[in-house]
Amino acid sequence: MHKPALFLAGISFAIVCASAFAQALPIHPDTEIRAAMAWAFPLNPPPDPDARKPDMHKSLHVPGSARSYTLADYDDMFGAPDWFPQDHPPMPNIVAHGSGAAWACAYCHLPNGQGRPENAALAGLAAAYIVEQVRAFRSGERVSGRPETARFMPAEARNVSDADLKLAAEYFSGLHYKPWTRVIETATVPKTHVAHWMLVPDADGKREPIGDRIIETSTDIARTELRDTRFGFVAYVPPGSIARGGMIASKGTGKVQACEACHGPTLHGAGNTPPLAGRSPTYIVRQLILFRTGGRANDAAAPMRLEASHLTLQDMIAVAAYAASRKP
């Protein structure tokens, strides 16, 4: 695996310790949840030993930007390409370049805070909520996924100082989250494989039934890998899921209360309760699975752990599809 793919999720794979593996996503006996792991928690395939190493000094560009970067400028994760600095306020040093052993927040979450399907969109979240979640990663009360990825945010959380965390949280909180993922209901989807920690359409263009899945991908993986902040994603969801999710969001289902009771009638959040409208549906399902399986165990997560325990995978997909289809 070449370095950009290796580092994409956020923290170098060189950081390996027993405690990181202990914080991995708990194994859950539920068959439908296990089946969802492949698309909700995609993992890169083993590295190809014959793959050609990238040119670290090749000049890189994205459409509409006058700037250029090379992989050498940011591949160590102490930096991030900022193609459109006019689109956001000046970044604090911790966001743009990292500080001490802490990596640049913008490397994964992007300078505009929009994030990608494999990580969180931070733009517009309450600063106190961001601080709370990073501290939960630091304490081991929150994890991000499987053993291969569970070490990333805990390591970053341990390395960032409280002062820098406050600066980063205030920066991302002040950003406006913009439409980033187009949601499409469809019975068939492009066949995909995992690359760069996300689902990528196969080159042959073949399609397959969607089943009980969300297939969130980039329509131009090259621009996505360059971290083009004016280029987003498409999420394919099962037919009827948006309407069903809307019913659950407004009225609840079974023992599950309405999502709007806490996240607001427009799903734009309230106080420290995070917004869901327009956010990545894959990320939303992943968090619901983590709530259900014990991957988010801090005290503030208790209400959502209860809610998620009553949701089926189909419920999770429906509410995520509905939330993602709403205007941010």
N, C-alpha and C positions, 0 to 999 in steps of 0.2 A: 504494500500500500504506500503510495507516495504521500508526502507530508500534508498537502492540503486536505486529502481525505482523512488522514489520521487525526488531524487537529480540529476538524470541522465542528465536532460536538463541543469543543470548548476547552479541554484541558489535556495536556500531553499524556499519551499512554505510558510515558516513562514514570509517571507517578503511580506506583503500585504499592499497596500495603494491605495487610490482612483486614484492617478495620474497614476499608472501602468495600471489600467483598462481604463483610458482615452487614453492611448497610444496603445490600442489594434487594431488589424487589422480592418479597416473600413469594414462595410457590403457593399457588392457590389451587384447590382441587376442582374448581369449576371448569368444566370442559370448554364452555363457550368463551370464558375469559382467556384460557390458555390458547385457544385458537386465534384470538384477537391479537396476541402478542406479535405475530409476524408483521402486521401492518401498523399497529399502534406503537410498537417499540422496535422499529426496523434496525437491524444491525448490519454493518458492512461485512461483506464476505472476506475470507482470509486473503491476505495480500498476494498478488501475483508476483512471484520471484523474477519473472521475465519481463515485467512491465518496464517501459522506458522511464527513467527519472525525468521529472519536468525541468525545463530551463528556468532556473531561479532568477535570471536576470533579463528575461524577455519582457519587453514593454507591453503592459496590458491596458486595455481601454474598454469603456462601455459606451453605448450610443447616448449622445446628448451631453457628455461630460468632456471638458477640455483637459481633465487630469489624466495622468498615467501613473501606474504603479508596476512594481515587479513583485514576484513572490518573496523575494529577499526582503522587501520592505515590511512585510507583516507576517511571514510564515512562522515566526517564533512566537506569535500570539501576543507580543507586546506592541500591538498596533493593529489598525484596521483600515482598509481602503475607504476613504471618504470622498466618494465620487461627486456628491452634490452638497457641499458645505452650506450652500445658501438655503437648504431645506430644513435646517435645524439650528438652534443656538450653538454657541461655542461649547465644545465638550470639555468637561473636567479631565484632568490628566489621567485619572483612574479609568475613565471611559475610553479615552482616545489611545492611551499608551500603556496603561497598567501602572502599578506602583510596587516597588520591592519585588516580592515573589508573586504578587497578584497580577493576573493577565488583564489585558484590555477588555472591558465589558463589551465594547462595540465589535470585537472580533466575532462573537457569536450572535449577540442581540442586535447588531447593526447600529450605526450612528443615529439612525432615526428611531431606534427602539422597536422596530416592527417584528424582529425575530424571524424565525423560520419554523417549519413544522416540527423539527426535532428539538426545539427549545422554546422558551417563553417569549411572548411579545410583552415588553415592559412599558411601552409608551402608554401614558395615561393611567397607569396603576397608581394607587395612593402610595406616597412615599413610605408611610408607616407600614403598609402591607409588604412592600418590597423588603424593608429592613427585617420585618418579622420572618419572612420566608428565608432570607439568607441566614438568619440566626438559627432557624430550624434545620437548615442544611448543615450548619456548623456543629450543632449539637447531636446530629444523627437522627433527629425526629422527622426529617423529610429526606426522601431519596428521589432520584430522577428516573430510575428504571432498572434494567437488568445489570448483572455484575459488570458487564463490559462498559456500561455508561454510568453506573451508580457512583463512581469515584469523582466524576467531573466537578459538579457544583459543590460537593462537600470540601474538596480540595481548595477550590477558589474561595469558598466562604471562610476557611481557616486562614487563608493568606491575606485577605483584605482587612484593612484596619477599620475600626468603627467610624473614624473620621471620613475615610474614603467611601465607605459604604453609605454614609449619610449624603455625601456629595453626589454619588451615582444615583441614589434613590431620588433625590430632589431633581436631578437632571431628567431622568426618564419620566418621572411623574408629571413634569411640566410639558411633555411632548403630547401632541394630538395624534391618537391612533387613526390611521386612514384605512379605507377599504384595501384589502391585501389579498383576499382569497375569494375567488368566484366559485359559488356552489352550484352544482348541476346535478339534478336527479336523472338517473339513467339505469337501465337494467343491465347494460354491458359496459365494460371499461377496458382501457388499454391494458394489455398484459404488462406487468412491471417487474423490475428487479431492484435490489437495493444498491445504491451507490451514494457516497457522500452523506450517509446517515438518513437518506430519504428514499421514497419510491420514485423510480425513474422509468418511463415507458420504454419497452423493448424496441429495438431498431426496426423489427419487421412489421410493426404496426398492428399485430394481431390483437383481438379482443376476447374477453371472457365474461361470464356472468359476474355481477358484483357481489351477490350473496349478502351476508351480514358483515359488510366492510365499509370503510371509507377509504377511498383511494385519493390521497392528496399529493399532488406532484407539481413539478415545474414544467411549463411548456417549452422552456429553453434552459436546459440545465447548465449550459456554458455561462449564460448571464447570471444565473443564480449562484454558481460557484465563484463568480467574480464579485459577489455580494452587491449586485446592482440594486440600489434601494428604490428604484422606480419600476421595479419589475416584480410581480407577485406570483401567486399560485392559483391552481384550480383544484377543487375538491369534488370528486364524484361521490354521490350518496344514493342510497337505494330509493326507488320510486315510493312516494308517499311519506317519506321520513320527515320532511319539513313540516307537513301538516300535523302529523302525529306528534312531533316534537313541540309544535306550537300548543297543542292541547295539554301536554304534560307541563309545559312552561307556565301556562295560565291557570290550569285547574289541578295539576298533579295527577297521580295514578296510583291506585291501591293505597299503600301506606306512605307513598312519596308525596310530600307537599309540593305546591307549585313553585317552580324556580323563581318566579317573579316575587314571591314573598320575601326573599332576601336580596336577590339581584336586581330588583326593580322591575316595573311593568314594561320597560323598554330594554331590559337586560343590560343597562349601562352602569350597573353597580351602585352601591350606596356606602359611603364611608370606606371602611376597610374591606367591605365585600366587593370582590373584583368584578369588573365588567366582563360580560360574555359576548356581547353583540359584535359580530364581525370577526371574532377571533378564530384561530385555527381549529377546525373541528377535530383533527387528529389529536391536537394537544388537549382539548377538552375531554375526549374519551380517555386519553392516557391518564389524566388527573383523576377521573372518576374511578378508573381501575386502581390507581394508587390509593385513593381513599378507601376503596372496598377491601383491598388486600393488605392494608397496614403500612403502606409506604409513606403516608402522611399522618403522623402521629402526634403532632403538637396539639396543645389544648384547644387552640382556635379552630382546629380542623374537626373537632368532635361532631358538630352538627352535620357536616358533609359526610363524615364516615357513616353516620346513621342513614342519611339519605341514600348514599351509594349502595348500602347493604341491601336495599329493597329494589334496586334497579337491575333489570336484565340487560344483557349486552344490546339487545334491540332498542331498549329504552335509552341507553347511553348514546347510541348512534343517532336516534331521533332527536334528542335534545341538543346534541352537538351540531347536527345538521341545521336545525332551526336557528340556534344561536348564531352560527356562522353566517347564515343567510341574512341576518338583520344588519341594518346600517349601523356602523360604529358611532 
